[in-house]
Amino acid sequence: MIAREAAARLNRAAIGLRKRYEVDVLARKYRPKFTRFFLHQKTLTLGRFKDYRFLFTEEYRTLREETRPNEFLTTHDWDGLWQDIDRATFDDLQKIIAQVEGEGVLKGAAFGLNQIGTITPDSPTFSLANPRAVQWFMQNGGSVDKIKGINKTTGDQIRAIIAKAIETGQSYNKTAKEISDKFDGFSRERAQTIAVLESGNAYEEGNAEFARSIADEGITMVKRWNTSADEKQCDVCQGNEDEGPIPINQYHQSGHQQPCAHPGCRCYETYEQAKES
């Protein structure tokens, strides 16, 4: 019994290594696309920011102190400016995310076919036209809320830089450099984070949907959350792993059907036929 469980743990670990490898390959493919996206936003932002040089003159500072010092961002409509950039780049970001999600779902399903497809002699086929995939894409694929969330985070951080610069009397050139540096950071750290998260979510979704298609054949399937057992492991994911195998359609204690639970999550789900009582 102990030997059997040890072998099962080794098998799950091997699955995890293969999954993380495939997700990493997918993320590396799409990271440059996210990087170029943020650099494009940087160009648009700095181009529009030139129209605001007057905000950094001594004359404007004096006028601001004498009139309405707290209304800078409303009066000069930085929010409106960012909305223009958001609209101009929204479709580009949605297209990239839809691409990585589509490829990720297919790769995850292909992994499921290779790993658990032998449970049934007639393994189901899976494509983006699968009703389960269609439903997931309608709810999550390249969703408007997701794109808005990414762009809002960007806009809020740039807005904070400008507001602080005006408040402290910082020069235009230094402020423009801070904006440029922030976007350069986005093109490195955020591009990587988003690429890994979107790749992981889509891959795990494809894997899960294939397992559910096996269950549709009348085979009782269970799933198990597995952590990467490294320094990035968190209490939420550990709690999911501690549950052990649960019914395939049951949510984990964190409220997730399968990984990823959060940005940077390196967990993975494994699926197997339920043991007879």
C-alpha positions in Angstrom: 0.0 0.0 0.0 2.8 2.4 0.9 4.7 1.5 -2.2 1.6 2.0 -4.3 1.1 5.5 -2.8 4.7 6.4 -3.3 4.5 5.4 -6.9 1.3 7.5 -7.3 3.1 10.5 -5.8 6.0 10.0 -8.2 3.6 9.8 -11.1 1.8 13.0 -10.1 5.2 14.8 -9.7 6.1 13.6 -13.2 2.8 15.0 -14.5 3.5 18.3 -12.8 6.9 18.6 -14.4 5.5 18.0 -17.8 2.7 20.4 -17.3 4.9 23.2 -16.0 7.3 22.6 -18.9 4.5 23.0 -21.5 3.0 26.0 -19.7 6.5 27.6 -19.6 7.0 27.0 -23.3 3.6 28.6 -24.1 4.3 31.6 -21.8 7.7 32.2 -23.4 6.0 32.2 -26.8 3.5 34.9 -25.8 5.6 37.0 -23.4 7.2 39.0 -26.3 3.7 39.9 -27.5 2.7 41.3 -24.1 6.1 43.1 -24.0 5.4 44.8 -27.3 2.0 45.7 -26.1 3.2 47.6 -23.1 6.0 49.3 -25.1 3.3 50.4 -27.6 1.3 51.9 -24.7 4.4 53.6 -23.5 4.9 55.3 -26.9 1.3 56.4 -27.0 1.4 57.7 -23.4 4.6 59.6 -23.7 3.4 61.1 -27.0 0.3 62.4 -25.3 2.1 63.5 -22.2 4.1 66.0 -24.2 0.9 68.1 -24.3 1.1 68.5 -20.5 4.6 70.2 -20.3 2.9 73.3 -19.1 1.9 71.6 -15.8 5.5 71.5 -14.8 6.3 75.2 -15.3 6.7 77.7 -12.4 3.9 79.8 -13.8 1.5 76.8 -13.6 2.6 75.9 -10.1 1.9 79.4 -8.9 -1.5 79.5 -10.5 -2.3 76.1 -9.1 -1.4 77.2 -5.5 -3.6 80.3 -5.9 -6.7 78.6 -7.4 -7.8 75.0 -7.1 -4.8 72.9 -5.9 -6.7 69.7 -5.6 -8.3 69.5 -9.0 -5.3 68.8 -11.2 -6.3 65.4 -12.5 -9.9 66.4 -13.1 -9.1 69.8 -14.6 -6.5 68.5 -17.0 -8.4 65.3 -17.7 -5.6 62.7 -17.3 -8.3 60.1 -16.9 -9.7 61.1 -20.2 -6.3 60.9 -21.8 -5.8 57.4 -20.5 -9.3 56.3 -21.7 -8.2 57.3 -25.2 -5.1 55.1 -24.9 -7.2 52.3 -23.4 -9.6 52.4 -26.3 -6.7 52.5 -28.8 -5.0 49.4 -27.4 -7.9 47.4 -26.1 -8.4 45.2 -29.2 -4.7 44.5 -29.4 -4.5 43.1 -25.8 -7.7 41.2 -26.2 -6.4 39.5 -29.4 -3.2 38.4 -27.6 -5.0 37.0 -24.7 -7.5 35.2 -26.9 -4.6 33.6 -28.8 -2.8 32.4 -25.7 -6.0 31.1 -24.2 -7.0 29.2 -27.4 -3.6 27.6 -27.8 -3.4 26.8 -24.0 -6.8 25.1 -23.9 -5.9 22.9 -26.9 -2.5 21.9 -25.4 -4.1 21.2 -22.0 -6.7 18.9 -23.7 -4.0 17.2 -25.7 -2.1 16.5 -22.5 -5.3 15.0 -21.0 -5.7 12.7 -24.0 -2.2 11.5 -23.6 -2.4 11.1 -19.8 -6.0 9.8 -19.2 -7.4 9.1 -22.6 -6.7 5.4 -22.2 -9.3 5.1 -19.5 -11.9 4.6 -22.2 -11.3 2.7 -25.5 -12.9 5.5 -27.5 -11.3 8.6 -26.1 -13.4 11.7 -26.8 -12.1 14.3 -29.2 -11.7 17.9 -28.1 -11.5 21.2 -30.0 -12.4 24.8 -29.5 -15.8 24.0 -30.9 -16.5 21.7 -27.9 -19.5 23.0 -26.0 -17.5 23.1 -22.8 -14.8 25.1 -24.5 -17.3 27.4 -26.1 -19.0 28.1 -22.7 -15.6 28.8 -21.0 -14.5 31.2 -23.7 -17.9 33.0 -23.5 -17.3 33.5 -19.8 -13.6 33.9 -19.6 -11.8 34.0 -23.0 -10.4 37.4 -23.7 -13.1 38.8 -21.4 -13.7 42.5 -21.4 -13.4 42.7 -17.6 -10.0 41.1 -17.8 -8.7 43.5 -20.4 -10.2 46.5 -18.5 -8.5 45.3 -15.3 -5.1 45.1 -16.9 -5.4 48.5 -18.4 -6.9 50.0 -15.3 -3.9 48.9 -13.3 -1.6 50.5 -15.8 -3.5 53.7 -15.9 -3.7 54.0 -12.1 0.0 53.6 -11.7 0.9 56.2 -14.3 -1.7 58.5 -12.9 -0.1 58.2 -9.4 3.3 59.1 -10.9 2.0 62.3 -12.5 0.0 63.4 -9.5 3.0 63.0 -7.2 5.3 64.8 -9.6 2.9 67.8 -9.8 2.5 67.8 -6.0 6.2 67.7 -5.3 7.3 70.1 -8.1 9.2 67.5 -10.0 10.4 68.4 -13.5 8.7 67.3 -16.7 11.8 65.4 -17.9 12.2 63.4 -14.7 8.5 62.6 -14.7 8.6 61.4 -18.3 11.5 59.2 -17.4 9.6 57.7 -14.5 6.7 57.0 -16.8 9.1 55.4 -19.3 10.8 53.3 -16.6 7.4 52.1 -15.3 6.4 50.9 -18.7 9.8 49.2 -19.2 9.1 47.4 -15.9 5.6 46.4 -17.2 7.2 45.0 -20.3 9.4 42.8 -18.2 7.7 41.8 -15.0 4.0 42.2 -15.9 4.4 40.8 -19.4 5.9 37.7 -17.8 3.3 37.4 -15.0 0.4 37.8 -17.4 1.9 35.4 -20.0 2.4 32.7 -17.3 -1.0 33.2 -15.7 -3.0 33.2 -18.9 -1.0 30.2 -20.2 -1.5 28.3 -17.0 -5.2 29.1 -16.6 -6.0 28.1 -20.2 -3.8 24.9 -20.1 -5.4 23.7 -16.9 -8.9 24.5 -18.3 -8.2 22.4 -21.4 -6.9 19.6 -19.2 -10.0 19.8 -17.0 -12.5 19.9 -19.8 -10.9 16.8 -21.4 -11.2 15.0 -18.0 -14.9 16.1 -17.8 -15.5 14.7 -21.3 -14.2 11.4 -20.0 -16.8 11.7 -17.1 -19.5 12.4 -19.7 -18.9 8.8 -20.9 -20.2 7.5 -17.5 -16.8 7.1 -15.9 -16.5 8.5 -12.4 -13.5 10.8 -12.3 -11.8 12.5 -9.4 -9.2 15.3 -9.3 -6.4 16.3 -7.0 -4.8 19.7 -6.5 -1.0 19.5 -6.4 1.4 22.2 -5.2 4.8 22.8 -6.6 6.2 22.3 -3.1 8.7 25.2 -3.4 9.2 28.6 -1.9 6.2 30.1 -3.9 3.7 27.7 -2.3 1.0 29.5 -0.3 -1.5 28.5 2.4 -4.5 28.7 0.0 -2.9 26.2 -2.4 -1.7 24.0 0.4 -5.3 23.8 1.7 -6.4 22.7 -1.7 -3.8 20.0 -1.8 -4.6 18.8 1.7 -8.2 17.9 0.5 -6.8 15.0 -1.5 -8.9 13.6 -4.3 -12.4 15.2 -4.7 -15.2 14.7 -7.3 -14.3 16.3 -10.6 -17.0 18.9 -10.6 -16.6 19.9 -7.0 -14.9 23.2 -6.2 -11.8 23.2 -4.1 -11.9 24.8 -0.7 -10.4 28.0 -2.2 -13.4 28.3 -4.6 -11.3 27.3 -7.6 -12.2 24.4 -9.9 -8.5 24.0 -10.8 -5.3 26.1 -10.8 -4.2 28.8 -11.2 -5.4 30.2 -7.9 -3.4 33.5 -8.2 -0.7 35.2 -10.2 2.5 33.3 -9.8 0.7 30.0 -8.9 2.6 27.0 -10.1 0.2 24.3 -8.9 -1.4 21.7 -11.2 -4.4 19.4 -11.2 -4.2 15.6 -11.8 -7.2 13.5 -12.8 -7.9 9.8 -12.4 -10.7 7.3 -12.4 -12.3 7.0 -8.9 -11.4 3.9 -7.0 -14.3 1.5 -6.3 -15.5 1.5 -2.7 
